[in-house]
Amino acid sequence: MQLIKLFRGVQIATKNLSIRCYSNDYVPKALRSLKAKSTRNTVQFYIDSYRVRTVGGNGGDGCISFLSAWCKDHAGPDGGDGGHGGHVIFQASNSKKSLNHINSVIQAKHGERGDNKDCTGKNAQHIVIPVPIGTIIKDDAGRVVGDLNLEGAMFIASRGGAGGRGNKFFLTDTQQAPDIAEYGAIGESNFYTLEVRSMAHLGLAGFPNAGKSTLLRALTRARPTVAPYPFTTLRPHIGMIPYDDYEQVAIADLPGLIPGSHKNYGLGIQFLKHTERCTGLIFLLDGTSDPIEQYNTLIFEIGQYNQNLTKRPKCIVINKIDLPEGMKNYEKLKGEMDVIGISAKTGKNLGELLKVIRIMYDNGENKEI
């Protein structure tokens, strides 16, 4: 394992990983969005885990009918079969990035009943629910039953019931006037937990009130809550950074981390679970406190949860350098370790950070998580 310095503040472990390096002049530039932020009162947050109930449609009942023609009073049975119920299907799609659009109960339509004159009931349409690529599907017992890791991959969550047969089906040489038909089968009903494995390309890790939400607001059109009290971010928010070569990098504002999180203190495992789904981490440190202590605590907590997470691409960022104490700590750390000093509030040095983000994205996009 070898650490290669690609840009100031970025070190990426290289093992079976092709490194794409840029000079400062050729790093793709981030584009400023011309579309204004939404003015809605409701702020959307990212849903990466969701429990759903899927119900397949019932099959249509078969029909009992006897044809009575003008030239023949007893022309025999003519009851048609019922239509099949619809399936509930999950399909991996690039058009979806989260599970916000999914309802808690997904019910497929029922098949239509059969009719006389050998008319078969109409089959119900299947319900296809698009989900993000990388979605894992777990059953009610917690077992993984589906992994939609390819575009277009499908998983049949609940099958629809088969249509019942009409009395025409039961016509035999010895039974010329059957007066029986089948009911349509009941559709399956199942409970699943959907989890998105690849939540974002990069995640913002840091202590509560380190400025993660403020930085995400400055870099993207996302609108996470910003307030002067800890744990304002209880669920992850996602923002997209567009670049001039038509690439988009997803940045996640993760909930704050505190000492003992690997023992489920604070938001605990809920936070650490989100870090597992990012290809790289940006450690955002509060420059007005002790940045070294913060960084050591973050690395320790993440390493205690999963040692492999500490080997992923990472970047160390000192925030709040617009304050005298923050600038003092930044100047002190520049000679000891590779760090980037920014002010998420005033926008100072964000251009340098955007270059680093793109380099981390390019060298982590093909890496297996």
Beta strands, then each sheet from edge to edge (+ up, - down):
strand 1: 2-7
strand 2: 10-14
strand 3: 49-55
strand 4: 66-69
strand 5: 72-77
strand 6: 88-93
strand 7: 105-107
strand 8: 127-132
strand 9: 135-138
strand 10: 144-148
strand 11: 154-158
strand 12: 189-196
strand 13: 200-205
strand 14: 237-242
strand 15: 248-253
strand 16: 278-286
strand 17: 314-319
strand 18: 340-341
sheet 1: 1+ 2- 17+ 16+ 13+ 15+ 14-
sheet 2: 1+ 2- 17+ 18+
sheet 3: 7+ 3+ 12- 9+ 10-
sheet 4: 4+ 5-
sheet 5: 8+ 6+ 11-
end
